[in-house]
Amino acid sequence: MPGQEVTQKHDATLGLIFRLNGLWAEVDIPAKEGDYEKWNNVLDRLYCNLLYRDNLDVVKDDKGNIKEIKLSEKDEKEYKFLSGEINKYKRLSRMVKGKTSKGTPKKIIARSRWYRAVLLKDIWLRKFMNRLGLYIKETPKRPGDSMFGGG
């Protein structure tokens, strides 16, 4: 960026973009390998990085002592729900035994639900990023035009 002044805000934005890109690059490998735990861990790191703008609600008692620190309600409720589903099906896939009445191993069904829960969290995070203006910018122009700065 020759001749361009780099501000603290600009520098912080670039740092965030590099971190997010690096984490998204890490997501595909465990997802393709079926390592749902590692996939979920990377998604958790993405979520933490996306919360940089969120205010924290500090709940104090009458004496001013901190009782609890909470994240923004709507997003946190959705995130906790998705994480809870992942944990539920992860536990189930490790505990379940036997087969269904149709002969399908229950472990395969539970693992499939675990996969679906992690997949939904992945999709939710992409949509969350989009709401924050940090995901793919869609444009009605031809994609090839952006390569040459056209428009």
C-alpha positions as CSV (number, residue, x, y, z in Angstrom):
1,M,0.0,0.0,0.0
2,P,2.6,2.6,-1.0
3,G,1.7,6.2,-0.3
4,Q,-1.3,5.1,1.8
5,E,-1.4,5.9,5.5
6,V,-2.0,2.9,7.7
7,T,-4.1,3.7,10.7
8,Q,-4.7,1.6,13.8
9,K,-8.2,0.7,12.6
10,H,-6.8,-0.3,9.2
11,D,-4.1,-2.4,10.9
12,A,-6.6,-4.1,13.2
13,T,-8.9,-4.9,10.3
14,L,-6.1,-6.5,8.3
15,G,-5.1,-8.6,11.3
16,L,-8.7,-9.8,11.7
17,I,-9.0,-10.6,8.0
18,F,-5.7,-12.6,8.1
19,R,-6.8,-14.5,11.2
20,L,-10.2,-15.3,9.8
21,N,-8.8,-16.4,6.5
22,G,-6.3,-18.6,8.2
23,L,-9.0,-20.2,10.4
24,W,-11.4,-20.8,7.4
25,A,-8.5,-22.5,5.6
26,E,-8.1,-24.8,8.6
27,V,-11.8,-25.7,8.6
28,D,-11.9,-27.8,5.4
29,I,-9.3,-30.4,6.3
30,P,-11.0,-31.8,9.4
31,A,-14.4,-31.4,7.8
32,K,-13.3,-33.5,4.8
33,E,-11.5,-36.0,7.0
34,G,-14.5,-36.5,9.3
35,D,-12.7,-35.2,12.4
36,Y,-15.8,-33.4,13.8
37,E,-14.1,-32.5,17.1
38,K,-11.3,-30.6,15.4
39,W,-13.7,-29.1,12.9
40,N,-15.8,-27.8,15.8
41,N,-12.8,-26.5,17.6
42,V,-11.8,-24.4,14.6
43,L,-15.3,-23.1,14.3
44,D,-15.1,-22.1,18.0
45,R,-12.0,-20.1,17.3
46,L,-13.7,-18.3,14.4
47,Y,-16.6,-17.4,16.7
48,C,-14.2,-15.9,19.3
49,N,-12.6,-13.8,16.6
50,L,-15.9,-12.6,15.3
51,L,-17.0,-11.3,18.8
52,Y,-14.5,-8.5,18.8
53,R,-17.2,-5.9,18.3
54,D,-19.7,-7.3,20.8
55,N,-20.1,-5.6,24.1
56,L,-20.0,-7.8,27.1
57,D,-22.7,-7.5,29.7
58,V,-21.1,-7.4,33.1
59,V,-23.6,-8.4,35.8
60,K,-22.7,-7.2,39.3
61,D,-24.2,-7.7,42.7
62,D,-25.3,-4.9,45.1
63,K,-21.7,-4.5,46.3
64,G,-20.3,-4.1,42.8
65,N,-18.7,-7.6,42.7
66,I,-18.9,-9.3,39.3
67,K,-21.3,-12.2,39.3
68,E,-21.3,-13.0,35.6
69,I,-20.1,-11.8,32.2
70,K,-22.4,-12.5,29.3
71,L,-22.2,-12.1,25.6
72,S,-24.8,-10.6,23.3
73,E,-28.0,-12.5,23.8
74,K,-29.4,-13.3,20.3
75,D,-26.1,-14.6,18.8
76,E,-25.0,-16.3,22.0
77,K,-28.3,-18.2,22.3
78,E,-28.0,-19.4,18.7
79,Y,-24.4,-20.3,19.2
80,K,-25.0,-22.2,22.5
81,F,-27.9,-24.1,20.9
82,L,-25.7,-25.2,18.0
83,S,-22.9,-26.2,20.3
84,G,-25.3,-28.1,22.5
85,E,-26.6,-30.1,19.6
86,I,-23.0,-31.0,18.6
87,N,-22.2,-32.1,22.1
88,K,-25.4,-34.1,22.4
89,Y,-24.8,-36.1,19.2
90,K,-21.1,-36.4,19.9
91,R,-22.0,-38.1,23.2
92,L,-24.7,-40.2,21.6
93,S,-22.3,-41.4,18.9
94,R,-19.9,-42.7,21.5
95,M,-22.5,-44.3,23.7
96,V,-25.1,-45.8,21.4
97,K,-24.9,-49.5,20.4
98,G,-27.0,-51.9,18.3
99,K,-29.0,-51.5,15.2
100,T,-32.3,-50.0,14.2
101,S,-35.2,-52.3,13.2
102,K,-34.0,-51.9,9.6
103,G,-30.5,-53.1,10.5
104,T,-28.7,-49.7,10.3
105,P,-26.1,-49.3,13.0
106,K,-27.3,-46.7,15.5
107,K,-23.7,-45.4,15.7
108,I,-23.9,-44.4,12.1
109,I,-27.1,-42.6,12.6
110,A,-25.8,-40.7,15.6
111,R,-22.5,-39.8,13.8
112,S,-24.6,-38.5,10.8
113,R,-26.5,-36.3,13.2
114,W,-23.3,-35.1,14.8
115,Y,-22.0,-34.2,11.3
116,R,-25.2,-32.3,10.5
117,A,-24.9,-30.3,13.8
118,V,-21.3,-29.3,13.0
119,L,-22.3,-28.4,9.4
120,L,-25.1,-26.2,10.7
121,K,-22.7,-24.4,13.0
122,D,-20.3,-23.9,10.1
123,I,-23.1,-22.4,7.9
124,W,-24.4,-20.3,10.8
125,L,-20.9,-18.8,11.3
126,R,-20.7,-17.9,7.6
127,K,-24.0,-16.2,7.8
128,F,-23.0,-14.5,11.0
129,M,-19.9,-13.2,9.3
130,N,-22.0,-11.9,6.4
131,R,-24.2,-10.0,8.8
132,L,-21.1,-8.4,10.2
133,G,-20.0,-7.5,6.7
134,L,-16.9,-9.8,6.9
135,Y,-17.8,-12.5,4.4
136,I,-18.0,-12.7,0.7
137,K,-19.2,-9.5,-1.0
138,E,-21.7,-10.4,-3.7
139,T,-21.9,-8.2,-6.7
140,P,-24.1,-8.2,-9.8
141,K,-21.1,-7.6,-12.0
142,R,-19.3,-10.4,-13.8
143,P,-16.8,-12.1,-11.4
144,G,-14.0,-11.8,-14.0
145,D,-14.3,-8.0,-13.9
146,S,-13.0,-7.8,-10.3
147,M,-9.7,-9.4,-11.4
148,F,-8.9,-6.3,-13.5
149,G,-10.6,-3.7,-11.2
150,G,-13.4,-3.3,-13.7
151,G,-16.8,-2.3,-12.9
